[in-house]
Amino acid sequence: MEVKLGGPEQSTPGALIVVGIVVFVLGCIWPVIALGDFTDELEARSWNTVDATVLELEIEEYNYECGDSESGSSTCTDYYANYMLRYVVDGITYTHSDEVKVSHFESRVWEVDYPKNSTREIAYDSEDPNNIDIDQGNFAPFIPPALVCLFCTFLASLCFIGAFREIFNPREPVNPDEKSDIPYSDEPLHFASVKNVWGELHFAHPSVEALARKMKSYSCTDAQIDEFFLICKKQNQDKSNSTPLDRDWLIEIEEIVETHDSEASRDLVGLLKKGRIVVAGIGVVLVVTSLIVVLPLLTKYGALPWYGWVLGIGTLGSIGLSFVLTKIAQETAKFSDQGLGEILVEFANEEIHGYYED
């Protein structure tokens, strides 16, 4: 079963629905496994709390060989917190001891915040005070499975939307005789343009915009496109011009574009510039978040939780990727121009000069 979400050969609605169901089910496996612990933690939120004294605490480290023959063996470490707590409920003294596997960050939290003879707030079940929760309201371990479920749900939703769209609004088959990408419009031809937030040039007339997009796909720069249509605009506004520009003229330009020997099939420079702006924006948000969240944790505990590592690596990665995209865009711009822009500008100027000579 082949699934295509775009292009002339669209997948059947049935295939999209099957893929959507499979993706959704796979995304639910991890959350279902963690559901029991989640409901227990949710129930513990309503328990009463009491201060418990840490009678004993020992953080044990177990080193073991990990890895495989291909990547090479390395040493991994597991951390275990052995603790004993004492607390009083309704005048009765209880003790609780346990050994729990913790992360490196959690082991540092125990050592820094809850050393021996310190107090720690715990929650207890009023029906059975021996049943306690030492970290009430900690839902951080459930964030990864929730994110996986949301991501898979999003992908499945795209499949379902595509399937329902094909069912209720099927695409008309493409006419093989219609080779032009220039849409028909009753609107008189004009060349009004504006730049969007990305600095890209867009034209108000749909036919002109379609031709401009095709020119850009053949590596014409915005400056070349703007210069070409500026010449066309002057010619179109000339009242003495007996042959105004129309859709047929645009199709003629389209043929020149398509027959041009261009090695570039996409506007790579434009895509790289967009990517750079998006990555830079994400980097700014991550930098601010890291200063608020990551730096205080690292300063206090000398270690980071999993989300701290995600924020830290994401911040450094986004900054580095932004610089890399900028450099790639600069280098790509040097060889992406295949000369088509100059050809079209020269063609437009020759038409104007030929008209005035006539």
N, C-alpha and C positions, 0 to 999 in steps of 0.2 A: 504494500500500500504506500503510494507516494503522496506526500502532502505538500502543496504549494500554496503559500499565502498571498502570492502576488504574481503578476505576469499574465500573459494571454491564456495559458493553460492552468486555470484555477482548479483547485481540488474540489471534489464533490462534497456537498453538505454532509453526507454520511461519514466520509473520512474525517472531516474536521470535527464532527461530534465525537467520534470514537477516540481521536487523539486528545480532545479536550477532557473526556472522561478519564482516560489513562493518566494524563498529567495531574488532574485533580486528585485522583486516588493515591498516586505516588506522593503528592505533597501532603496528604493527610496521615501517612504512616507514622512519621516521627511525632506529630502532635498527639496522635492516639496513644502511642507508647507513654508519653509524658502526661497524659490526662489524669491518671490516678494521683500522681504526686501533686499536680496542679490543684485538684479538688481538695486534697489534704491541706495544702498551704492556704487555700481559700477559706476552708473551714476554721483553720487556726487563727485567722484574723479576728474572729469574734471571741477568742479566749481571753481570760484575764491575764494580767502580767504581774510579775513579782521580781524583785532584785535577788539574784543568786550569787553566792560567793564562790569564786574559783578556788577550790581546794588544791587541785593538782592540774598541771598542764605540761605536756611534753610533746614537742613536734618531732616526729620521726621521719627520716628520709631513707628511701629505699632506692638504690641505684641498680639499674639492670641494663643489659645489652638490648638495643633495639635497632631497627633498620632491616635491610635485606642484603642479599649477595650483590645485587646490582648497584644500589646506592651506597653500600658500605655500612658496616656496623658502627653504631654510636652509642653513647651512654644517655639513658633517660632516667628521670627521677620522679618518683611518686612521693607525695607528702601525706602524712596521717597525723591528725590531732587527737592525742589521748588526753581526756580531761575528766575531772570530777567536780560536780557542782553541788552546793548545799543551799536549800531554800526552805522557807517556812510558809505554809498555807493553813490558815485557820488554827494556828497554834501548834501545828504538827510539823516536825522537821523531816524533810525528805533529802535524800542524796541521789544523785544520778551520775553515772559514769558511762562513757562510751568512747569508741574509737571511730572516727569518721575520716574518709578520704577527702582531702581538700586540695585546692590548687596552691601554687606558690604564693599567689597574692593573698588567698584566704589564710594561709599559714602565717603570713606577716601580720595580718589583721589580728589574729589570735595573740601573737607575741607582743604587738604594740599596744593594742586596746584592752586585751583581757589576759594579762599575766597572772601568775599565782597571787592569791589574796586580793585580787580586784573583784569588782562586782559587774555582773552582766544581766541586763533585763531579758527575761525569758517569758514565754507564754505557756500556760498550763491548762489542761482540760479539767474543768471544775468537777466533772463526774469521776475522773481518775487523775489526780494530781501527779501521778508517776509518768503520765503521758505529757511530754513537754515539746515545745518548739523553741530552739535556741536562737533562731533568726526569723522572727515573725514578720510576715509581709515581704519576704524576699522572693520576688518573681523574676529576677534577672536570668536564672537558668532556663526559663521558659521562653525567653525572647527569640533565640535562634530557631526553635521549631515553629514558632509563630510566624517569623519572617519567611521561612521556607514555605509554609502553608499559604501565606499571602501571595508570594511570588508565583507559586504554581497555580493558585486560583486566578491570578491576573492572566497568566498564559492560557489557562483553560477558557477564561472569559473571552479572550481574543478569538480563540477557535470557535466558540459558540456564536459570537457575534458575526464572524465571517460566514458560518453555516446558515444562520437565520437570514442574513442579508442575501445570500444566494437563493434561499428558498422563497422569500417574499419579494425580492427585487433582483431577479437573475440578470446577469450581464448579457447585453446583446452581442452576438458573435461579430468579430471584427471582419469588415469587408476587405478582402485581399486586394481589391481594385483601388481602394482608397489608400494611397501611399503617403499623403500629406498629413503632417501633425498640426497644421495650422487650422484651428477651429473656425467655422463660419460665424460671422457676426453681422447683424443688420446695422450696427453702430458705425457711423462714418469713421474712416481711418484717421487716427490722431496719434501723437507720440508723447503725451503727457506722462511723466515719470516721477517716482519718488523713491527714496532710499529707506529701507527698513532699519530695525534696531541693529542688525548685523552689518549694516553698511552696504547691503546688496541693492542693486538697482532693479526696480520693478516698474512695469508700464501698466497704465490703466486699461488700455485696450487689450482684450483677450488675444486677438490675433497677433498683435505686436509682441505681447508678453510671451506667447508660445514660440515665436521666432527668436526672441532674445534668449529664452531658456535653451533652445537648441544651439544657438551660437555659443552660449556659455559652456554647454556640454562638449563643444569642440575647442575648448580652452581659450575662447576670446575673453579678454579681461573686461571688467566693468567700464574702464576708461575707453576701451575700443568700441564697446557696444554703445556707450553714451555718445561718442564722437560720430559713429555711423548714423545713428538715428537722429542726431542733431542736424546732420546734413540733409537727411530725408525730411525732417520737419520743415526746414527752410524751403525745400523744393515743394513740399505739399502746401505750404502757406502762400506760395507765389501765385497770385491771382491770374497772372498771364500764362500759367502752365496749363496747356490744353489737355495734358494726359496726367491727371492726378493719380497718386499712388493708391492701389487697391489690393484686395486679397490675392489676385493673380500675380501681382508684382511681388508680394511677400512669398508666394510659392516659388517664384523664380529665384529669389534670394535663398530660399530653403534648399533648392537644388544645388546652388553653388556651394552651400555649406556642406551638404551631404557628399558631394563629389570631391571635396577637398581632401587631400591625403594627410589626414591628421592621425597621429598615433595615440592621442589622448581621447578617452571615451567619457571621462567624467571631469567635473570641475573639482579636482583634488585640492587646489589651493583654497577655494571657497569652503570646502568641507573641513579642511584643516584649521582655517581661521575660526569657523564656528565651534569646532571642537575645543580649540584653545580658549575661547571665551567661556564656554560652558565649564571646562575643567578649572579655569582660573576662579570662576565664581564659586564652584564647589570647594576649591582650596581655601578661599577666604572664609567660608562658613566653617570649615573644619579647623582652621587655625584658631578662630575665636572659641570654638567649642573645646578644642584641646587646651587652650589657656585656662578655661574655666573648670574643666573636668580632669584632664590628664595631669597637668602640672602639679596641682595640690596633692593628688594621690601618689604621684611619684616622689614628691618631696617628703611626704609623711611616712610612707611604707617602704619606699625603695623598690617597689614592684607595681605591676599594673594588672587589673582584671582583663578578661578577654576583650571587653568593649573598649578599654583603654588602648590596647594594642591595635584594635581596628581603627580607632580614631587617629592614633599616632602614625601608623603606617599609611593610612589613607591621606593624612595631611602631607606627609613627605612625598608620597607617590603622586598626589595631584599637583604639587608644586613642581616636581621634577618633570611630570608629563606635560605641564603647560609650557615649560621651557623647551622641551623636546619638540612639541608640536609647532612652536614658533620657529624653531630652527629648520624643521622640515619644510614648513610653508615657505620660508625664505629661499631655501635651496630649490624647492619644486618650482617656484615662480620663475627661476632662471631658465628652465628648459621646457616649461609647460606650454608656452606660446608657440603654436605651430605655424604662425604667419597668416592665419585666416583673417584676423582682425584687420591687418594692413591691406589685404586683398579686397575686403568688403569696403573699406573706406576709400580705397583707390577707385573701386567700381562706382561708388556713389558719386564721387567727384567727377569721374569721366562722364556719367550720365548728365550731370548738371552742365558741364562744359559743352557737351555735345548738344544739349538743348539750346543753350544760348547761341552757339554757332549756327544752329538751324534758324 
